[in-house]
Amino acid sequence: MKTLIKLSYAIMICMLMSSVTYAGNQVGTVIYVITRASDGLIYFTLSGTKNGSPACAQISYWMIRNENSDAGKRQYAMLLSAKVNGKKIGVSGFNTCTRWGDGEDVNDLQLLD
C-alpha cells in the first residue's frame, strides 16, 4: 500500500513538472505595454527570444491573466517600472492562453536589473 501511495505521488510530481517545463519564458527589456479600455486587457512584449511557448501562444506577446487581481495589478506596476527605467525583466508563463487565444498568460515576472 505504501508503495502505491509513493508511486502516485511520483506520478503527480512528474505531471506537474512536465506542465511547468513547457511553459514559455523570456528575458529582455519591455518594448511596449498595451492596456485596452474596452475589456481591461493588458499585454506586452519584451526584447529577446521567447522560449518554450505552448502551441496556443505562437506570437511573442504576453497577457496579464487577471488585471483586476492583486497579482495582476502588481505585475502591471512592475512592467511600467521596468519600461520607464529601462530595466530587464524575466517572465514565465502558465502554459495557457485563457485571457486571449494566442498570447500566453503570465505566471510570474522578475525585475532583473
PyMOL CGO cylinders between C-alpha atoms (Angstrom):
from pymol import cmd
from pymol.cgo import CYLINDER

trace = [
    CYLINDER, 0.00, 0.00, 0.00, 2.79, 2.45, 0.89, 0.3, 1, 1, 1, 1, 1, 1,
    CYLINDER, 2.79, 2.45, 0.89, 4.48, 1.67, -2.42, 0.3, 1, 1, 1, 1, 1, 1,
    CYLINDER, 4.48, 1.67, -2.42, 1.29, 2.52, -4.30, 0.3, 1, 1, 1, 1, 1, 1,
    CYLINDER, 1.29, 2.52, -4.30, 0.99, 5.85, -2.47, 0.3, 1, 1, 1, 1, 1, 1,
    CYLINDER, 0.99, 5.85, -2.47, 4.64, 6.71, -3.20, 0.3, 1, 1, 1, 1, 1, 1,
    CYLINDER, 4.64, 6.71, -3.20, 4.13, 5.80, -6.86, 0.3, 1, 1, 1, 1, 1, 1,
    CYLINDER, 4.13, 5.80, -6.86, 1.03, 8.03, -7.01, 0.3, 1, 1, 1, 1, 1, 1,
    CYLINDER, 1.03, 8.03, -7.01, 2.98, 10.95, -5.55, 0.3, 1, 1, 1, 1, 1, 1,
    CYLINDER, 2.98, 10.95, -5.55, 5.82, 10.39, -8.01, 0.3, 1, 1, 1, 1, 1, 1,
    CYLINDER, 5.82, 10.39, -8.01, 3.39, 10.41, -10.95, 0.3, 1, 1, 1, 1, 1, 1,
    CYLINDER, 3.39, 10.41, -10.95, 1.73, 13.62, -9.73, 0.3, 1, 1, 1, 1, 1, 1,
    CYLINDER, 1.73, 13.62, -9.73, 5.10, 15.35, -9.33, 0.3, 1, 1, 1, 1, 1, 1,
    CYLINDER, 5.10, 15.35, -9.33, 6.15, 14.31, -12.83, 0.3, 1, 1, 1, 1, 1, 1,
    CYLINDER, 6.15, 14.31, -12.83, 2.89, 15.63, -14.27, 0.3, 1, 1, 1, 1, 1, 1,
    CYLINDER, 2.89, 15.63, -14.27, 3.33, 18.98, -12.50, 0.3, 1, 1, 1, 1, 1, 1,
    CYLINDER, 3.33, 18.98, -12.50, 6.94, 19.28, -13.60, 0.3, 1, 1, 1, 1, 1, 1,
    CYLINDER, 6.94, 19.28, -13.60, 6.10, 18.48, -17.21, 0.3, 1, 1, 1, 1, 1, 1,
    CYLINDER, 6.10, 18.48, -17.21, 3.48, 21.23, -17.39, 0.3, 1, 1, 1, 1, 1, 1,
    CYLINDER, 3.48, 21.23, -17.39, 5.95, 23.77, -15.97, 0.3, 1, 1, 1, 1, 1, 1,
    CYLINDER, 5.95, 23.77, -15.97, 8.70, 22.60, -18.31, 0.3, 1, 1, 1, 1, 1, 1,
    CYLINDER, 8.70, 22.60, -18.31, 6.71, 23.55, -21.39, 0.3, 1, 1, 1, 1, 1, 1,
    CYLINDER, 6.71, 23.55, -21.39, 5.57, 26.97, -20.19, 0.3, 1, 1, 1, 1, 1, 1,
    CYLINDER, 5.57, 26.97, -20.19, 7.06, 29.93, -22.00, 0.3, 1, 1, 1, 1, 1, 1,
    CYLINDER, 7.06, 29.93, -22.00, 9.81, 32.12, -20.62, 0.3, 1, 1, 1, 1, 1, 1,
    CYLINDER, 9.81, 32.12, -20.62, 11.69, 35.19, -21.78, 0.3, 1, 1, 1, 1, 1, 1,
    CYLINDER, 11.69, 35.19, -21.78, 14.15, 37.79, -20.55, 0.3, 1, 1, 1, 1, 1, 1,
    CYLINDER, 14.15, 37.79, -20.55, 14.51, 41.28, -22.01, 0.3, 1, 1, 1, 1, 1, 1,
    CYLINDER, 14.51, 41.28, -22.01, 13.52, 44.90, -21.82, 0.3, 1, 1, 1, 1, 1, 1,
    CYLINDER, 13.52, 44.90, -21.82, 9.90, 45.94, -22.22, 0.3, 1, 1, 1, 1, 1, 1,
    CYLINDER, 9.90, 45.94, -22.22, 9.23, 47.02, -25.81, 0.3, 1, 1, 1, 1, 1, 1,
    CYLINDER, 9.23, 47.02, -25.81, 5.61, 48.00, -25.31, 0.3, 1, 1, 1, 1, 1, 1,
    CYLINDER, 5.61, 48.00, -25.31, 2.69, 47.64, -22.91, 0.3, 1, 1, 1, 1, 1, 1,
    CYLINDER, 2.69, 47.64, -22.91, -0.88, 47.95, -24.15, 0.3, 1, 1, 1, 1, 1, 1,
    CYLINDER, -0.88, 47.95, -24.15, -3.91, 48.45, -21.93, 0.3, 1, 1, 1, 1, 1, 1,
    CYLINDER, -3.91, 48.45, -21.93, -7.35, 48.36, -23.54, 0.3, 1, 1, 1, 1, 1, 1,
    CYLINDER, -7.35, 48.36, -23.54, -10.32, 50.27, -22.13, 0.3, 1, 1, 1, 1, 1, 1,
    CYLINDER, -10.32, 50.27, -22.13, -12.85, 48.00, -23.85, 0.3, 1, 1, 1, 1, 1, 1,
    CYLINDER, -12.85, 48.00, -23.85, -12.08, 44.92, -21.76, 0.3, 1, 1, 1, 1, 1, 1,
    CYLINDER, -12.08, 44.92, -21.76, -9.17, 45.86, -19.47, 0.3, 1, 1, 1, 1, 1, 1,
    CYLINDER, -9.17, 45.86, -19.47, -6.76, 43.54, -21.27, 0.3, 1, 1, 1, 1, 1, 1,
    CYLINDER, -6.76, 43.54, -21.27, -3.07, 44.22, -20.58, 0.3, 1, 1, 1, 1, 1, 1,
    CYLINDER, -3.07, 44.22, -20.58, -0.47, 42.71, -22.86, 0.3, 1, 1, 1, 1, 1, 1,
    CYLINDER, -0.47, 42.71, -22.86, 3.18, 43.38, -23.59, 0.3, 1, 1, 1, 1, 1, 1,
    CYLINDER, 3.18, 43.38, -23.59, 6.27, 42.30, -25.49, 0.3, 1, 1, 1, 1, 1, 1,
    CYLINDER, 6.27, 42.30, -25.49, 9.90, 42.02, -24.48, 0.3, 1, 1, 1, 1, 1, 1,
    CYLINDER, 9.90, 42.02, -24.48, 13.14, 42.16, -26.43, 0.3, 1, 1, 1, 1, 1, 1,
    CYLINDER, 13.14, 42.16, -26.43, 14.91, 38.84, -26.62, 0.3, 1, 1, 1, 1, 1, 1,
    CYLINDER, 14.91, 38.84, -26.62, 13.77, 35.40, -27.64, 0.3, 1, 1, 1, 1, 1, 1,
    CYLINDER, 13.77, 35.40, -27.64, 10.67, 33.74, -26.19, 0.3, 1, 1, 1, 1, 1, 1,
    CYLINDER, 10.67, 33.74, -26.19, 11.26, 30.07, -25.36, 0.3, 1, 1, 1, 1, 1, 1,
    CYLINDER, 11.26, 30.07, -25.36, 9.05, 27.09, -24.61, 0.3, 1, 1, 1, 1, 1, 1,
    CYLINDER, 9.05, 27.09, -24.61, 5.70, 28.58, -25.53, 0.3, 1, 1, 1, 1, 1, 1,
    CYLINDER, 5.70, 28.58, -25.53, 2.62, 26.37, -25.62, 0.3, 1, 1, 1, 1, 1, 1,
    CYLINDER, 2.62, 26.37, -25.62, 1.07, 25.66, -29.02, 0.3, 1, 1, 1, 1, 1, 1,
    CYLINDER, 1.07, 25.66, -29.02, -1.58, 28.34, -28.47, 0.3, 1, 1, 1, 1, 1, 1,
    CYLINDER, -1.58, 28.34, -28.47, 1.00, 31.14, -27.99, 0.3, 1, 1, 1, 1, 1, 1,
    CYLINDER, 1.00, 31.14, -27.99, 3.00, 31.34, -31.19, 0.3, 1, 1, 1, 1, 1, 1,
    CYLINDER, 3.00, 31.34, -31.19, 3.03, 35.15, -31.14, 0.3, 1, 1, 1, 1, 1, 1,
    CYLINDER, 3.03, 35.15, -31.14, 5.57, 36.75, -28.84, 0.3, 1, 1, 1, 1, 1, 1,
    CYLINDER, 5.57, 36.75, -28.84, 3.32, 38.83, -26.60, 0.3, 1, 1, 1, 1, 1, 1,
    CYLINDER, 3.32, 38.83, -26.60, 2.32, 38.06, -23.04, 0.3, 1, 1, 1, 1, 1, 1,
    CYLINDER, 2.32, 38.06, -23.04, -1.04, 38.53, -21.29, 0.3, 1, 1, 1, 1, 1, 1,
    CYLINDER, -1.04, 38.53, -21.29, -1.67, 39.60, -17.71, 0.3, 1, 1, 1, 1, 1, 1,
    CYLINDER, -1.67, 39.60, -17.71, -4.02, 36.80, -16.72, 0.3, 1, 1, 1, 1, 1, 1,
    CYLINDER, -4.02, 36.80, -16.72, -6.31, 38.87, -14.48, 0.3, 1, 1, 1, 1, 1, 1,
    CYLINDER, -6.31, 38.87, -14.48, -5.71, 42.60, -14.45, 0.3, 1, 1, 1, 1, 1, 1,
    CYLINDER, -5.71, 42.60, -14.45, -8.25, 43.07, -11.63, 0.3, 1, 1, 1, 1, 1, 1,
    CYLINDER, -8.25, 43.07, -11.63, -6.48, 40.77, -9.17, 0.3, 1, 1, 1, 1, 1, 1,
    CYLINDER, -6.48, 40.77, -9.17, -3.85, 42.00, -6.71, 0.3, 1, 1, 1, 1, 1, 1,
    CYLINDER, -3.85, 42.00, -6.71, -1.23, 39.93, -8.54, 0.3, 1, 1, 1, 1, 1, 1,
    CYLINDER, -1.23, 39.93, -8.54, -2.25, 41.39, -11.91, 0.3, 1, 1, 1, 1, 1, 1,
    CYLINDER, -2.25, 41.39, -11.91, -2.03, 44.94, -10.57, 0.3, 1, 1, 1, 1, 1, 1,
    CYLINDER, -2.03, 44.94, -10.57, 1.44, 44.27, -9.14, 0.3, 1, 1, 1, 1, 1, 1,
    CYLINDER, 1.44, 44.27, -9.14, 2.58, 42.71, -12.41, 0.3, 1, 1, 1, 1, 1, 1,
    CYLINDER, 2.58, 42.71, -12.41, 1.34, 45.76, -14.34, 0.3, 1, 1, 1, 1, 1, 1,
    CYLINDER, 1.34, 45.76, -14.34, 3.17, 48.10, -11.94, 0.3, 1, 1, 1, 1, 1, 1,
    CYLINDER, 3.17, 48.10, -11.94, 6.37, 46.07, -12.35, 0.3, 1, 1, 1, 1, 1, 1,
    CYLINDER, 6.37, 46.07, -12.35, 6.08, 46.24, -16.14, 0.3, 1, 1, 1, 1, 1, 1,
    CYLINDER, 6.08, 46.24, -16.14, 5.63, 50.01, -16.08, 0.3, 1, 1, 1, 1, 1, 1,
    CYLINDER, 5.63, 50.01, -16.08, 8.57, 50.43, -13.69, 0.3, 1, 1, 1, 1, 1, 1,
    CYLINDER, 8.57, 50.43, -13.69, 10.81, 48.28, -15.88, 0.3, 1, 1, 1, 1, 1, 1,
    CYLINDER, 10.81, 48.28, -15.88, 9.77, 50.18, -19.02, 0.3, 1, 1, 1, 1, 1, 1,
    CYLINDER, 9.77, 50.18, -19.02, 10.29, 53.63, -17.52, 0.3, 1, 1, 1, 1, 1, 1,
    CYLINDER, 10.29, 53.63, -17.52, 13.67, 52.69, -16.03, 0.3, 1, 1, 1, 1, 1, 1,
    CYLINDER, 13.67, 52.69, -16.03, 14.94, 50.60, -18.96, 0.3, 1, 1, 1, 1, 1, 1,
    CYLINDER, 14.94, 50.60, -18.96, 15.43, 47.54, -16.74, 0.3, 1, 1, 1, 1, 1, 1,
    CYLINDER, 15.43, 47.54, -16.74, 15.42, 43.92, -17.85, 0.3, 1, 1, 1, 1, 1, 1,
    CYLINDER, 15.42, 43.92, -17.85, 12.56, 41.75, -16.78, 0.3, 1, 1, 1, 1, 1, 1,
    CYLINDER, 12.56, 41.75, -16.78, 12.06, 38.00, -16.80, 0.3, 1, 1, 1, 1, 1, 1,
    CYLINDER, 12.06, 38.00, -16.80, 8.70, 36.39, -17.42, 0.3, 1, 1, 1, 1, 1, 1,
    CYLINDER, 8.70, 36.39, -17.42, 7.45, 32.84, -17.20, 0.3, 1, 1, 1, 1, 1, 1,
    CYLINDER, 7.45, 32.84, -17.20, 4.06, 31.66, -18.32, 0.3, 1, 1, 1, 1, 1, 1,
    CYLINDER, 4.06, 31.66, -18.32, 1.25, 29.43, -17.15, 0.3, 1, 1, 1, 1, 1, 1,
    CYLINDER, 1.25, 29.43, -17.15, 1.39, 27.32, -20.34, 0.3, 1, 1, 1, 1, 1, 1,
    CYLINDER, 1.39, 27.32, -20.34, -2.16, 28.53, -21.09, 0.3, 1, 1, 1, 1, 1, 1,
    CYLINDER, -2.16, 28.53, -21.09, -3.83, 31.13, -23.29, 0.3, 1, 1, 1, 1, 1, 1,
    CYLINDER, -3.83, 31.13, -23.29, -7.00, 31.79, -21.29, 0.3, 1, 1, 1, 1, 1, 1,
    CYLINDER, -7.00, 31.79, -21.29, -7.03, 35.59, -21.39, 0.3, 1, 1, 1, 1, 1, 1,
    CYLINDER, -7.03, 35.59, -21.39, -6.59, 35.77, -25.15, 0.3, 1, 1, 1, 1, 1, 1,
    CYLINDER, -6.59, 35.77, -25.15, -6.42, 32.89, -27.61, 0.3, 1, 1, 1, 1, 1, 1,
    CYLINDER, -6.42, 32.89, -27.61, -2.88, 33.38, -28.92, 0.3, 1, 1, 1, 1, 1, 1,
    CYLINDER, -2.88, 33.38, -28.92, -0.96, 35.02, -26.08, 0.3, 1, 1, 1, 1, 1, 1,
    CYLINDER, -0.96, 35.02, -26.08, 0.40, 33.11, -23.11, 0.3, 1, 1, 1, 1, 1, 1,
    CYLINDER, 0.40, 33.11, -23.11, -0.83, 34.01, -19.63, 0.3, 1, 1, 1, 1, 1, 1,
    CYLINDER, -0.83, 34.01, -19.63, 1.86, 35.42, -17.33, 0.3, 1, 1, 1, 1, 1, 1,
    CYLINDER, 1.86, 35.42, -17.33, 2.61, 33.39, -14.23, 0.3, 1, 1, 1, 1, 1, 1,
    CYLINDER, 2.61, 33.39, -14.23, 5.44, 35.47, -12.78, 0.3, 1, 1, 1, 1, 1, 1,
    CYLINDER, 5.44, 35.47, -12.78, 7.63, 38.45, -13.51, 0.3, 1, 1, 1, 1, 1, 1,
    CYLINDER, 7.63, 38.45, -13.51, 11.12, 39.14, -12.18, 0.3, 1, 1, 1, 1, 1, 1,
    CYLINDER, 11.12, 39.14, -12.18, 12.75, 42.56, -12.17, 0.3, 1, 1, 1, 1, 1, 1,
    CYLINDER, 12.75, 42.56, -12.17, 16.35, 41.71, -13.05, 0.3, 1, 1, 1, 1, 1, 1,
    CYLINDER, 16.35, 41.71, -13.05, 18.46, 44.86, -13.24, 0.3, 1, 1, 1, 1, 1, 1,
]
cmd.load_cgo(trace, "trace")
